């Protein structure tokens, strides 16, 4: 099992969600985050004082899935989140030791 | 100044200040409805309209609206009171004309600011300010002349008030139908927001909407009861009717929601109160309290349904200026034809035994305002879009107009949200 984590632009989230739903992904966790990478921040001005705000708002999607599904999900997120401009985000995949469903106590694939 | 004139003056000064309070009220009301990334821009559109329209009104707007008629009751002499020339009279023994003039100017402010709700989240601020000035001169001032400028000795006013004899106590035509039709035209010309009908565009802060509705309601007493232009019985009736119609509008909207959607919502309560207030604006000085209750119910129920039309027809009237102000304005203006009472005004409506005569006049006034405002606004917005550009770039619209246009964010709720970098003045400082 793997966990796919994607950090994307907030306004692409609806498009990404729709694409994943078509693919059959039934659930995910979403967190509002901020960070920076190659897309530098922006300047805000308050009564003439400029603030260089490094952090850019993003959303982080987390999906736990079985190994054979990973490539397709990553590809779907990439296609639906991309605008072609710097700041589209990142996707990474990491191994998961085990998954448990709180309500039933099921574990492994049955818990996804 | 005799005691009556002093009382009238005191009330109109108070009323003018109350109408001004509707501007921040509207800023809250609209600001809560947009997404968090564009709330400051929405509020700035309202405050911007306040500043621009007031200045333009003093320079030339008042003359066009209330100067001697130039031709056919269509508009007044634009040069007559240039820069409020001739209105300064510190020894005035009657209600000072300069007070009437600025009271009317605040009506213009609210009317223009209302249009902002139809084109939220997607417009350039500079172009909006230009629009405010142009629209005040070419649309608001003429319509105000038609309906608000009564002829008197040595003065010829507008056609609706003096030839047609339509009844509009505080602005069902000039304010509500005018802003609503303009909102529809502007929304159609500028097009939908990115993702309209597909992405959720929920109000980001309903507590702001409720505060805004409350402030609007409070200010509306100045708008409506102030339109009696005196501290008298008519003002008192208008005051009571304004309160009543807001209440029945609120209840009717909630009733529709409860039946249709299963829940009575806070957003519905705020919207219903405003719908009732919109509809009672033209009629508060023409109907009895019973009539006011009926008008509020009609407006609350009809507007609750009308706000869904934009999804069916695909025009992105973002904050329902059409569904509430155009539709509510039509309801109030037309119902005068049925519910006018000679206990309050000069004529009886259809249901009070006065025949259909007044109803016909109301329909003509409503229709003329709608067609004129829609056509003129569509032309103004189209020209400004082609010359200055009225919409922001798609990228900027996605990331949010607050940051792009104003370089500010409304809410800074996270410890790290400052994001590094000390403040510095001017460009070229340390990065």
Interface residues (C-beta under 8 A of the other chain):
Chain A: X9 X11 X14 X34 X36 X41 X42 X43 X44 X45 X46 X48 X49 X50 X51 X52 X53 X54 X55 X85
Chain B: X195 X198 X199 X200 X395 X398 X399 X403 X407 X408 X409 X414 X416 X417 X418 X419 X420 X421 X423 X424 X425 X426 X427 X429 X431
